[in-house]
Amino acid sequence: MDIAADLARGALRALGMLAAQPFYYIGIIFVLLQYHRQIALERRLFGTRLHSLADTAWRTVLWGLLAGLAGTVVMAFVGATVPAGAVVWLWAISALLTIVRVRFVCLAYSVGILGLFKTAVDVFPELASLDFVGPALKPLADLPVSSMLALVGILHLLESFCVYRQGADMAMPVFVEGKRGKPIGGYQLQQFWPVPLLLLVPAASAGAPSAPLPWTPLFGGDAAATGWTFAAMPVMLGFAAFTASRLPRDKAVRSARLLAVYAAAVLGFAALAEWVPASAPIGSLAAIALHEAAVWWSRREEEAKPPLFVHGNDGLKILGVLPRSPAHEMGLMPGEIIRKANGVQVRTKEELHEALRLNAAFCKLEIVNTEGHIKFAQRALFAGEHHLLGVLLAPDDRTLHVLERRNLHWFTKAGSRQNAPVPGRDEGAGSGI
C-alpha cells in the first residue's frame, strides 16, 4: 500500500508539473496551426474544406494522451533518468530543427544531437567551465544516453501504432509534377501527436525523497536502490509523407511497419549503449542515420511504383471525394474509375460533363473499383448542390497548376498563386466535378 500511495503521490506531483509547463500546450497550439493552415489551403484549392479542424484536433490530442499513458507504463519498467535541463535542450533543438523541416520535430533527431553534444562534453570537459555555455551544458554531463535512446525506440513504437490508426486521417489530395513533367495526382499525409509523458527518475536527481522501487528497471537501475520519483516530459510525435502510387491508407500502413522496424533497431542500440557505454555516440548517430534511411527507403519505394492517380483509356480516375457530397453518399472512393455516366462512356472531363447534362435531375455511374470489379452507383441530383457530384478527378495534360513540392517548415506559406504557372513551382489544383 505504501508503494501504491507513493506512486500515486509522485504521479499527481508530476501531473501538476506537466500542467504548469508550457511545452505541452505549445505542442497542441503547433498542431492546431498546422491543421488550420492545411484546411485553409484546401479551401483555396477545392473551394471547400475536406477535413474538420475540431474533429481532427480532439482525436489527435486523445491519441497523444493514450500514447503518453502507454509510454509512461513501459518506461516505468525500462527506466529513464532524464535531467530537467535535458528536457529544455530537447525542446529547444526540436524547435530549431522545425524551422528547417517540419518532420525534424521527431525526437529521434533531437535525442541523437543531444547524445552527440554529451559526447563532446565528455571529450572536452573544459566546455562545462566556460561562463557563457557552462551552465547550459551542465545537464549533459550525466545524461543517460541509453535511456534516451530507449525512449526514442518506445516512442516510435507508439508512433507506429498512431500512424497505423490515424496516419491517413488528414490526407490531402494534390496535383504535382511527375517524373516526365506531366501533372499527376497524389496525397500529402501529415499528422502530429503531442504526447505527455511521466518518466520514473532517481529521486536524488530530482530532490524528492522516496522509497526504493519494488522492481529493478532495465536501464537506470539506481532508481531501485536510491528511490524514485516522476518527472513530466511532454514530447511531440510527427509523421509526414507523400504518395502518388498508393491509397493514403495503404501508405500509412506501410509507414507504420517501417517505423516499427526502426524502433526495434534503436532499442537494440539503446541496450548496447547500456551494456557498453562507449558505444553511446554510435547509438546517437544511428538514431539519426536510420531515421533518414527509413525516409530514403520510403521515397525509393514510392519512386519505384507507377503513379496511381492518372487517367487511363478505361475512364476517369477519382483522386478525392468531397465530404457530404452526392459522390460521398453514392459510396465513390479515391482510386476508383468512372467508366460510364448515364450510360455514356467517358474518358475526359468534358465528356463527363456532357454525360451528366443528359439527365440534370438524376445520375447513374458505372464504376471500376480498386479491385477491378464493376459496380453501379446512382442518385438524384438537386439544384444548388455544391460541386454537382463532389469528385476530384486526377489531373490531365491541360492542368495548369500543380502543388509546389517544397520542404515543409514552420514558416512555409500555404497559398495558391493565380499567375502563369511555372512547372514544379506553382501551387494550386484543378476544379472538381
C-alpha positions as CSV (number, residue, x, y, z in Angstrom):
1,M,0.0,0.0,0.0
2,D,2.9,2.4,0.8
3,I,4.4,1.8,-2.7
4,A,1.0,2.4,-4.3
5,A,0.5,5.6,-2.3
6,D,4.0,6.8,-3.2
7,L,3.3,6.1,-6.9
8,A,0.0,8.0,-6.7
9,R,1.6,11.0,-5.0
10,G,4.5,11.0,-7.4
11,A,2.2,10.8,-10.4
12,L,0.0,13.6,-9.1
13,R,3.0,15.8,-8.4
14,A,4.3,15.1,-12.0
15,L,0.9,15.9,-13.5
16,G,0.9,19.2,-11.7
17,M,4.4,19.9,-13.2
18,L,3.1,19.0,-16.6
19,A,0.1,21.3,-16.2
20,A,2.5,24.1,-15.3
21,Q,4.8,23.5,-18.2
22,P,4.2,25.5,-21.4
23,F,5.8,22.8,-23.7
24,Y,2.7,20.6,-23.9
25,Y,0.4,23.5,-24.7
26,I,2.9,24.8,-27.3
27,G,2.7,21.3,-28.9
28,I,-1.1,21.5,-29.0
29,I,-1.0,25.0,-30.5
30,F,1.5,23.8,-33.1
31,V,-0.8,21.0,-34.1
32,L,-3.8,23.4,-34.4
33,L,-1.8,25.9,-36.5
34,Q,-0.6,23.1,-38.9
35,Y,-4.1,21.7,-39.3
36,H,-5.6,25.2,-39.7
37,R,-3.1,26.0,-42.5
38,Q,-3.9,22.8,-44.3
39,I,-7.6,23.4,-44.2
40,A,-7.1,27.0,-45.4
41,L,-5.1,25.5,-48.3
42,E,-7.9,23.0,-49.0
43,R,-10.4,25.9,-49.3
44,R,-8.2,27.7,-51.8
45,L,-7.6,24.6,-53.9
46,F,-11.0,23.0,-53.9
47,G,-13.4,25.7,-52.7
48,T,-14.4,23.7,-49.6
49,R,-12.7,22.1,-46.7
50,L,-12.0,18.4,-46.8
51,H,-11.4,17.9,-43.0
52,S,-12.8,19.3,-39.8
53,L,-10.3,21.1,-37.6
54,A,-12.2,20.4,-34.3
55,D,-12.8,16.8,-35.1
56,T,-9.3,16.0,-36.1
57,A,-7.7,18.1,-33.3
58,W,-9.5,16.3,-30.5
59,R,-8.7,12.9,-31.9
60,T,-5.1,13.9,-32.3
61,V,-4.9,15.1,-28.6
62,L,-6.7,11.9,-27.5
63,W,-4.3,9.6,-29.3
64,G,-1.4,11.6,-27.9
65,L,-2.8,11.2,-24.4
66,L,-3.2,7.4,-24.9
67,A,0.3,7.2,-26.3
68,G,1.6,9.1,-23.3
69,L,-0.1,6.8,-20.9
70,A,1.3,3.7,-22.7
71,G,4.7,5.2,-22.9
72,T,4.7,6.1,-19.2
73,V,3.8,2.5,-18.2
74,V,6.5,1.0,-20.4
75,M,9.2,3.4,-19.4
76,A,8.5,2.8,-15.8
77,F,9.8,-0.7,-16.2
78,V,12.5,0.2,-18.8
79,G,13.8,3.0,-16.6
80,A,14.7,6.6,-17.6
81,T,16.9,9.2,-15.9
82,V,16.3,12.5,-17.8
83,P,17.6,15.6,-16.1
84,A,15.2,18.6,-16.2
85,G,17.7,20.6,-18.2
86,A,17.8,17.9,-20.8
87,V,14.0,18.4,-21.4
88,V,14.7,22.0,-22.2
89,W,17.5,21.0,-24.5
90,L,15.3,18.6,-26.4
91,W,12.5,21.1,-26.9
92,A,15.0,23.9,-28.0
93,I,16.7,21.6,-30.5
94,S,13.3,20.4,-31.8
95,A,12.1,24.0,-32.3
96,L,15.3,24.9,-34.2
97,L,15.0,21.8,-36.4
98,T,11.4,22.5,-37.2
99,I,12.5,25.7,-38.9
100,V,14.4,23.6,-41.3
101,R,11.8,20.9,-41.9
102,V,8.6,20.0,-40.0
103,R,9.4,16.3,-40.0
104,F,12.5,17.1,-37.9
105,V,10.3,17.7,-34.9
106,C,10.7,13.9,-34.4
107,L,12.5,13.2,-31.1
108,A,15.0,10.9,-32.9
109,Y,16.9,13.9,-34.3
110,S,16.9,16.0,-31.0
111,V,18.0,12.9,-28.9
112,G,20.7,12.0,-31.5
113,I,22.0,15.5,-31.5
114,L,21.9,15.7,-27.7
115,G,23.8,12.4,-27.4
116,L,26.5,13.9,-29.7
117,F,26.6,17.0,-27.5
118,K,27.0,14.7,-24.5
119,T,30.0,13.1,-26.2
120,A,31.6,16.5,-26.9
121,V,31.2,17.4,-23.2
122,D,32.8,14.1,-22.2
123,V,35.7,14.5,-24.6
124,F,36.2,18.3,-23.8
125,P,35.2,18.7,-20.2
126,E,36.6,22.2,-20.1
127,L,33.5,23.3,-22.1
128,A,31.4,23.0,-19.0
129,S,33.6,25.5,-17.2
130,L,33.0,28.3,-19.8
131,D,31.0,31.2,-18.4
132,F,28.6,31.6,-21.4
133,V,27.9,27.9,-22.2
134,G,28.9,26.1,-19.0
135,P,25.5,26.3,-17.1
136,A,23.6,25.2,-20.2
137,L,25.9,22.2,-20.8
138,K,25.9,21.1,-17.1
139,P,22.7,18.9,-17.6
140,L,24.5,16.9,-20.3
141,A,27.3,15.7,-18.0
142,D,25.2,13.0,-16.5
143,L,22.8,12.5,-19.5
144,P,21.9,8.7,-19.7
145,V,22.1,8.2,-23.5
146,S,20.9,4.6,-23.3
147,S,17.7,5.6,-21.5
148,M,17.2,8.4,-24.1
149,L,17.6,6.0,-27.0
150,A,15.2,3.6,-25.3
151,L,12.7,6.5,-25.1
152,V,13.2,7.1,-28.8
153,G,12.6,3.5,-29.6
154,I,9.5,3.2,-27.4
155,L,8.0,6.5,-28.7
156,H,8.5,5.2,-32.3
157,L,6.6,2.1,-31.4
158,L,3.8,4.3,-30.1
159,E,4.1,6.4,-33.3
160,S,3.9,3.3,-35.4
161,F,0.6,2.5,-33.8
162,C,-0.7,6.1,-34.1
163,V,0.2,6.2,-37.8
164,Y,-1.5,2.8,-38.4
165,R,-4.7,4.1,-36.8
166,Q,-4.7,7.8,-37.7
167,G,-1.9,8.5,-40.3
168,A,-4.3,8.9,-43.2
169,D,-7.0,11.0,-41.5
170,M,-5.6,14.3,-42.7
171,A,-4.5,13.1,-46.2
172,M,-4.9,15.9,-48.7
173,P,-5.3,15.3,-52.5
174,V,-2.8,17.4,-54.5
175,F,-1.6,17.8,-58.1
176,V,2.2,17.5,-58.5
177,E,4.6,17.3,-61.4
178,G,5.5,13.7,-62.3
179,K,8.8,12.3,-63.5
180,R,8.1,13.1,-67.1
181,G,7.0,16.6,-66.5
182,K,3.3,15.8,-66.6
183,P,0.9,16.5,-63.7
184,I,-0.2,13.6,-61.6
185,G,-2.4,13.2,-58.6
186,G,-1.2,12.3,-55.1
187,Y,-1.8,12.7,-51.4
188,Q,0.1,14.7,-48.8
189,L,-0.1,12.9,-45.4
190,Q,0.8,14.9,-42.3
191,Q,0.0,14.2,-38.7
192,F,1.3,15.2,-35.3
193,W,0.6,14.0,-31.8
194,P,1.5,16.0,-28.6
195,V,2.4,13.3,-26.0
196,P,2.5,14.0,-22.2
197,L,5.0,11.5,-20.7
198,L,5.6,10.9,-17.0
199,L,9.1,9.3,-16.5
200,L,10.4,7.5,-13.4
201,V,13.7,9.0,-12.4
202,P,16.0,8.6,-9.4
203,A,14.7,10.8,-6.6
204,A,18.2,12.1,-5.7
205,S,18.5,13.9,-9.1
206,A,15.1,15.5,-8.6
207,G,15.5,16.4,-4.9
208,A,12.4,14.4,-3.9
209,P,12.9,11.6,-1.3
210,S,11.1,8.4,-1.9
211,A,11.2,4.7,-1.1
212,P,13.1,2.3,-3.3
213,L,11.3,0.7,-6.3
214,P,9.8,-2.8,-5.9
215,W,11.4,-3.8,-9.2
216,T,14.7,-3.2,-11.0
217,P,14.4,-1.1,-14.2
218,L,16.1,-2.5,-17.3
219,F,18.1,0.8,-17.6
220,G,18.9,3.2,-14.9
221,G,18.8,0.7,-12.1
222,D,19.9,3.3,-9.5
223,A,16.2,4.2,-9.0
224,A,15.5,0.8,-7.5
225,A,18.1,1.3,-4.7
226,T,18.2,5.1,-4.1
227,G,14.5,5.9,-4.5
228,W,12.5,7.3,-7.4
229,T,10.0,10.0,-8.4
230,F,8.1,11.0,-11.5
231,A,9.2,13.8,-13.9
232,A,7.0,15.3,-16.6
233,M,8.3,15.3,-20.1
234,P,6.0,16.3,-23.0
235,V,7.2,15.3,-26.4
236,M,5.9,15.6,-30.0
237,L,5.4,12.7,-32.4
238,G,5.3,13.7,-36.0
239,F,4.5,11.9,-39.4
240,A,4.7,13.4,-42.9
241,A,4.7,11.5,-46.2
242,F,3.7,11.9,-49.8
243,T,2.3,9.2,-52.1
244,A,1.3,9.2,-55.7
245,S,1.4,5.4,-56.1
246,R,-0.8,4.2,-53.2
247,L,-4.0,5.0,-51.5
248,P,-3.5,7.0,-48.3
249,R,-4.5,4.1,-46.0
250,D,-2.0,1.8,-47.7
251,K,0.7,4.4,-47.4
252,A,0.0,4.9,-43.7
253,V,0.1,1.1,-43.0
254,R,3.5,0.6,-44.8
255,S,4.9,3.6,-43.0
256,A,3.7,2.2,-39.7
257,R,5.5,-1.1,-40.4
258,L,8.7,0.8,-41.3
259,L,8.5,2.8,-38.1
260,A,8.2,-0.4,-36.1
261,V,11.4,-1.8,-37.7
262,Y,13.2,1.5,-36.9
263,A,12.0,1.4,-33.3
264,A,13.3,-2.2,-32.9
265,A,16.7,-1.2,-34.2
266,V,17.0,1.9,-31.9
267,L,16.0,-0.2,-28.9
268,G,18.9,-2.6,-29.8
269,F,21.3,0.3,-29.9
270,A,19.9,1.5,-26.5
271,A,20.7,-1.9,-25.0
272,L,24.2,-1.8,-26.5
273,A,24.7,1.7,-25.0
274,E,23.6,0.5,-21.6
275,W,25.9,-2.6,-21.6
276,V,28.8,-0.8,-23.4
277,P,28.7,2.9,-22.5
278,A,31.4,3.7,-25.0
279,S,29.0,2.8,-27.9
280,A,26.6,5.6,-26.9
281,P,27.9,8.0,-29.7
282,I,27.3,5.2,-32.2
283,G,23.7,4.8,-31.0
284,S,23.2,8.6,-31.2
285,L,24.4,8.7,-34.8
286,A,22.4,5.6,-35.6
287,A,19.2,7.2,-34.3
288,I,19.5,9.9,-36.9
289,A,21.0,7.9,-39.7
290,L,18.5,5.1,-39.5
291,H,15.6,7.6,-39.4
292,E,16.9,9.2,-42.6
293,A,17.5,5.8,-44.1
294,A,13.8,5.0,-43.4
295,V,12.8,8.2,-45.1
296,W,15.0,7.3,-48.1
297,W,13.6,3.8,-48.3
298,S,10.0,5.1,-48.3
299,R,10.9,7.5,-51.1
300,R,12.6,4.8,-53.1
301,E,9.6,2.6,-52.8
302,E,7.4,5.5,-53.9
303,E,9.5,6.2,-57.0
304,A,9.7,2.6,-58.0
305,K,6.0,2.3,-58.5
306,P,4.0,3.9,-61.3
307,P,1.6,6.7,-60.4
308,L,-1.8,5.6,-59.4
309,F,-3.8,8.7,-59.8
310,V,-3.6,9.2,-63.6
311,H,-6.3,8.7,-66.3
312,G,-6.3,5.6,-68.5
313,N,-8.2,4.5,-71.6
314,D,-10.9,2.9,-69.4
315,G,-12.2,6.1,-67.8
316,L,-11.5,8.9,-65.3
317,K,-9.6,8.2,-62.1
318,I,-11.0,9.6,-58.9
319,L,-8.4,11.4,-56.8
320,G,-10.7,12.5,-54.0
321,V,-14.3,12.7,-52.8
322,L,-15.7,15.8,-51.1
323,P,-17.4,15.2,-47.8
324,R,-21.2,15.4,-47.6
325,S,-21.4,15.4,-51.4
326,P,-23.5,13.3,-53.8
327,A,-20.4,11.3,-54.7
328,H,-19.8,10.6,-51.0
329,E,-23.4,9.4,-50.5
330,M,-23.1,7.2,-53.5
331,G,-20.0,5.5,-52.0
332,L,-17.4,6.6,-54.5
333,M,-13.9,6.1,-53.3
334,P,-10.4,7.5,-54.3
335,G,-8.6,5.2,-56.7
336,E,-11.9,4.1,-58.4
337,I,-12.5,4.8,-62.1
338,I,-15.7,6.4,-63.6
339,R,-16.2,4.3,-66.7
340,K,-19.7,5.5,-67.8
341,A,-22.1,8.3,-66.8
342,N,-25.8,7.9,-67.7
343,G,-24.8,5.1,-70.0
344,V,-22.2,7.1,-71.9
345,Q,-18.5,6.1,-72.0
346,V,-16.4,8.9,-70.6
347,R,-12.6,9.4,-71.0
348,T,-12.3,13.2,-70.5
349,K,-13.8,15.7,-68.0
350,E,-15.6,17.3,-70.9
351,E,-17.3,14.0,-71.8
352,L,-18.3,13.5,-68.2
353,H,-19.9,17.0,-68.1
354,E,-21.8,16.3,-71.3
355,A,-23.0,12.9,-70.0
356,L,-24.2,14.4,-66.7
357,R,-26.2,17.0,-68.7
358,L,-28.2,14.3,-70.3
359,N,-30.2,14.0,-67.1
360,A,-29.8,17.0,-64.9
361,A,-32.0,15.5,-62.1
362,F,-30.5,12.0,-61.9
363,C,-27.1,10.4,-62.2
364,K,-26.2,6.8,-62.8
365,L,-22.5,5.8,-62.8
366,E,-20.6,2.7,-63.8
367,I,-17.5,2.4,-61.6
368,V,-14.4,0.2,-61.7
369,N,-13.4,-0.2,-58.1
370,T,-9.9,-0.5,-56.8
371,E,-10.1,-4.3,-57.1
372,G,-11.0,-4.1,-60.8
373,H,-14.7,-5.1,-60.3
374,I,-17.6,-3.2,-61.8
375,K,-20.1,-1.5,-59.6
376,F,-23.0,0.8,-60.2
377,A,-23.9,4.0,-58.2
378,Q,-26.9,6.2,-58.7
379,R,-28.6,9.2,-57.0
380,A,-31.0,12.0,-57.7
381,L,-29.3,15.4,-58.2
382,F,-30.8,18.5,-56.8
383,A,-30.4,22.2,-57.8
384,G,-27.8,24.1,-55.9
385,E,-25.8,21.1,-54.7
386,H,-22.1,22.0,-54.3
387,H,-19.7,20.7,-57.0
388,L,-22.5,18.7,-58.6
389,L,-21.1,15.3,-58.0
390,G,-18.3,16.2,-55.5
391,V,-15.4,14.2,-57.0
392,L,-11.9,15.5,-57.5
393,L,-10.5,13.9,-60.7
394,A,-6.9,13.1,-61.4
395,P,-5.2,15.9,-63.5
396,D,-4.8,15.7,-67.3
397,D,-2.4,17.2,-69.8
398,R,-4.4,20.5,-69.7
399,T,-4.0,21.0,-66.0
400,L,-2.3,24.4,-65.5
401,H,-1.4,24.5,-61.8
402,V,0.4,21.9,-59.6
403,L,1.4,22.0,-56.0
404,E,5.0,23.0,-55.3
405,R,6.9,20.1,-53.7
406,R,8.9,22.1,-51.1
407,N,10.4,21.3,-47.7
408,L,7.7,22.0,-45.1
409,H,8.7,24.1,-42.2
410,W,7.2,26.4,-39.6
411,F,7.2,29.4,-42.0
412,T,6.0,27.6,-45.1
413,K,3.2,29.7,-46.6
414,A,0.1,27.8,-47.5
415,G,-1.2,29.6,-50.6
416,S,-2.2,29.4,-54.2
417,R,-0.7,31.6,-56.9
418,Q,-3.0,32.5,-59.8
419,N,-0.3,33.8,-62.2
420,A,1.1,31.9,-65.1
421,P,2.3,28.5,-64.0
422,V,5.9,27.5,-63.6
423,P,6.3,23.7,-63.8
424,G,7.1,22.3,-60.4
425,R,6.9,25.7,-58.6
426,D,3.2,26.8,-58.6
427,E,0.7,25.9,-56.0
428,G,-2.9,25.0,-56.9
429,A,-5.2,22.3,-58.3
430,G,-7.9,22.0,-60.9
431,S,-11.6,22.2,-60.3
432,G,-13.8,19.4,-59.1
433,I,-16.9,17.9,-60.7
